[in-house]
Amino acid sequence: MTKHASPAQLPVHELRAGMAGLGMIFDETYRPFFEQAAAQGIFDPAFGVCRARLAAVASRTGTRAESYRRTAPPATATFESHVGAHSGGLMAESSVDFVCVATPDDRHFDIARAALAAGKHVLVEKPSVLSLPELDALERTAREKRVLAKVVYHKLLDPDHKKLRTLVVDNQLRHVNHGYCSLLEPKQISGDQFAEWIHGRNPGTYVAVHYIKLIDFTFGGRLKSIAATGQRGLVGPADGATWDSNQLRLVYEYADGREAAFDIHTSWVTPDNFPGYVEQEVQFRFDNGVWNCHSRKRGVECTIEGLTPTKLKTTMNNHYNGRFVEPWGERSQRGYGIEVLEHFVREVATVEFGGPPSERDARLAAARSLAYNDLSAERQTVAAVQALEAILAKRAAGTPDCVVHVNRHPAGGLVLLAPGKAEPEVLYGGEV
Ligand SMILES: NC(=O)c1ccc[n+]([C@@H]2O[C@H](COP(=O)([O-])OP(=O)(O)OC[C@H]3O[C@@H](n4cnc5c(N)ncnc54)[C@H](O)[C@@H]3O)[C@@H](O)[C@H]2O)c1
């Protein structure tokens, strides 16, 4: 038998969290995470126990903050609430150790920059930012302030996507040739959930980015070109700047000079009585195999009179974020959407409490080397998003079929070429 330290000897740390944005994703993932992390803490041999407490929130109107306070467990209900368009910056300067940013994606940058400038670790929802200059600014500030700047792509933690990557890393699936991904969101998202900020936006930036990251992270390679198109007329006027659905094509080149093309289709106008919450499907073809994955058809199909498919979905994703009665009687809410947040807090706790202060920089460097969530590994993904937004803006302004080249044109790292126009438009001058 080995002698162990008693619980009293185990160090117990606390990290105070700030949360900007209390919408759908807060409710699905951050809320259960903070409630669990305040009650039970996170254990790691590197630092002992760390509790993460929701200390401050920022939102546009404060309504959801107050309604959450009424139902939150006592340990989580004492947060400060900052309200208004500039609430994120104010909250970032308050007494918090890290800041999570889950505001609409065109409002990530200012809040994340304010938090980093105030010396706080930052976790930002996908896509982290909408342009490479914004990414450069966040990365620079994070390095200056010696804090972490990370992004959430919870689909990288989906067990099926982890298995795909494992087969690629182990060279069982060899050399990806081409692939497609599809993610279709219900009309309720564009018509209700996002109605406040949807004008001029597209579903590609919001959800295709999950697959851009999956492809970039899983297969590596150098992004060469981006093309895109889409449909309008349901969420906004048919000749307007707000998109119903988008199709994006990325071409990558690998070390041996061979290329692969990926098509990513997204929409937020699927009928609300669709049997699943979202339709998510990928197919990747390799030199020696095919990977097909359908997240809605993993095995469950449930019908309950009066409930499915509107109040409860017929095909449910019990891996992302489900409410369960555990076999030991406890009620829980768990899944990869929550696991990804816990991992970030584990990284922050390891940097701050995982050894002597003299070795903090080495721990910081180790956390920054994690390509699945560090902003330094986000360049090709943000380049694809910036290119997509530029191509769609050109289309809405009357110039269809533009293509963006990456690190191939003498004029710059991200260059938009319009058909019949000799002059390139430089979206980003530096190397992507
Ligand atoms: N990882 C995922 O799969 C996933 C899923 C949904 C959303 N998201 C991301 O999370 C973010 C938010 O999405 P959502 O679905 O929760 O949106 P939402 O519209 O439901 O909520 C947005 C929240 O941001 C707040 N807000 C808006 N402007 C603000 C400002 N200037 N300052 C402070 N707060 C402000 C609103 O008050 C609201 O609480 C987006 O970036 C989105 O891409 C990610």
The ligand as a Tripos MOL2 file, in Angstrom:
@<TRIPOS>MOLECULE
LIG
   44    48     1     0     0
SMALL
NO_CHARGES

@<TRIPOS>ATOM
      1 N1        -19.1110   26.6210  -30.5190 N.am      1 LIG1
      2 C1        -20.3170   26.5740  -31.1280 C.2       1 LIG1
      3 O1        -20.7140   25.6230  -31.7850 O.2       1 LIG1
      4 C2        -21.1650   27.7180  -31.0020 C.ar      1 LIG1
      5 C3        -22.5310   27.5640  -31.0030 C.ar      1 LIG1
      6 C4        -23.2780   28.7200  -30.9000 C.ar      1 LIG1
      7 C5        -22.6150   29.9270  -30.8420 C.ar      1 LIG1
      8 N2        -21.2670   30.0070  -30.8630 N.ar      1 LIG1
      9 C6        -20.5480   31.2670  -30.8610 C.3       1 LIG1
     10 O2        -20.8120   31.9590  -29.6620 O.3       1 LIG1
     11 C7        -20.9900   33.3220  -29.9280 C.3       1 LIG1
     12 C8        -22.3430   33.7430  -29.4090 C.3       1 LIG1
     13 O3        -23.3420   32.9460  -29.9860 O.3       1 LIG1
     14 P1        -24.7460   32.7280  -29.2740 P.3       1 LIG1
     15 O4        -25.4140   31.6620  -30.0630 O.co2     1 LIG1
     16 O5        -24.5930   32.4880  -27.8180 O.co2     1 LIG1
     17 O6        -25.3950   34.1800  -29.5630 O.3       1 LIG1
     18 P2        -26.6780   34.8780  -28.9370 P.3       1 LIG1
     19 O7        -27.1500   35.8370  -29.9530 O.co2     1 LIG1
     20 O8        -27.6240   33.8460  -28.4000 O.co2     1 LIG1
     21 O9        -26.0900   35.6720  -27.6640 O.3       1 LIG1
     22 C9        -25.2060   36.7410  -27.8080 C.3       1 LIG1
     23 C10       -24.9350   37.3620  -26.4380 C.3       1 LIG1
     24 O10       -23.9690   38.3950  -26.6090 O.3       1 LIG1
     25 C11       -24.4090   39.5660  -25.9030 C.3       1 LIG1
     26 N3        -23.8560   40.7290  -26.5760 N.ar      1 LIG1
     27 C12       -24.1200   41.2120  -27.8160 C.ar      1 LIG1
     28 N4        -23.3780   42.3110  -28.0570 N.ar      1 LIG1
     29 C13       -22.6340   42.5260  -26.9460 C.ar      1 LIG1
     30 C14       -21.6570   43.4920  -26.5870 C.ar      1 LIG1
     31 N5        -21.2860   44.4570  -27.4340 N.pl3     1 LIG1
     32 N6        -21.0730   43.4030  -25.3680 N.ar      1 LIG1
     33 C15       -21.4230   42.4210  -24.4950 C.ar      1 LIG1
     34 N7        -22.3490   41.4690  -24.7900 N.ar      1 LIG1
     35 C16       -22.9350   41.5210  -26.0000 C.ar      1 LIG1
     36 C17       -25.9250   39.5160  -25.9570 C.3       1 LIG1
     37 O11       -26.4670   40.3090  -24.9180 O.3       1 LIG1
     38 C18       -26.1600   37.9990  -25.7670 C.3       1 LIG1
     39 O12       -26.1460   37.7100  -24.3910 O.3       1 LIG1
     40 C19       -20.7670   33.5010  -31.4260 C.3       1 LIG1
     41 O13       -19.4320   33.8340  -31.6670 O.3       1 LIG1
     42 C20       -21.0190   32.1420  -31.9830 C.3       1 LIG1
     43 O14       -20.2860   31.8800  -33.1710 O.3       1 LIG1
     44 C21       -20.5420   28.9260  -30.9010 C.ar      1 LIG1
@<TRIPOS>BOND
     1     1     2 1
     2     2     3 2
     3     2     4 1
     4     4     5 ar
     5     4    44 ar
     6     5     6 ar
     7     6     7 ar
     8     7     8 ar
     9     8     9 1
    10     8    44 ar
    11     9    10 1
    12     9    42 1
    13    10    11 1
    14    11    12 1
    15    11    40 1
    16    12    13 1
    17    13    14 1
    18    14    15 2
    19    14    16 1
    20    14    17 1
    21    17    18 1
    22    18    19 2
    23    18    20 1
    24    18    21 1
    25    21    22 1
    26    22    23 1
    27    23    24 1
    28    23    38 1
    29    24    25 1
    30    25    26 1
    31    25    36 1
    32    26    27 ar
    33    26    35 ar
    34    27    28 ar
    35    28    29 ar
    36    29    30 ar
    37    29    35 ar
    38    30    31 1
    39    30    32 ar
    40    32    33 ar
    41    33    34 ar
    42    34    35 ar
    43    36    37 1
    44    36    38 1
    45    38    39 1
    46    40    41 1
    47    40    42 1
    48    42    43 1
@<TRIPOS>SUBSTRUCTURE
     1 LIG1         1 GROUP 0 **** ****
